[in-house]
Amino acid sequence: MATHQFRFAVSDVELSPEQIERIGQAVAQAGALALADMTPERAISVQVKPGIWWRGIPAPDLHKQLEAFAAKQIGR
């Protein structure tokens, strides 16, 4: 299975933790948007840690747990 990693660097500027998080999330959203037509509908993006995001299809058992969790959250 292919794995690709992308990096974004900011230099010569001091950033607050909030700014760092906002930039990381924007980069992840841009990557997910760029991949939207190339990844299956069931692909999801998950923040692994600040600045690190994973996009893919969760394992079948995990996907079922996510569906059950989502259904519970909306009262179904």
Beta strands, then each sheet from edge to edge (+ up, - down):
strand 1: 44-49
strand 2: 52-56
sheet 1: 1+ 2-
end
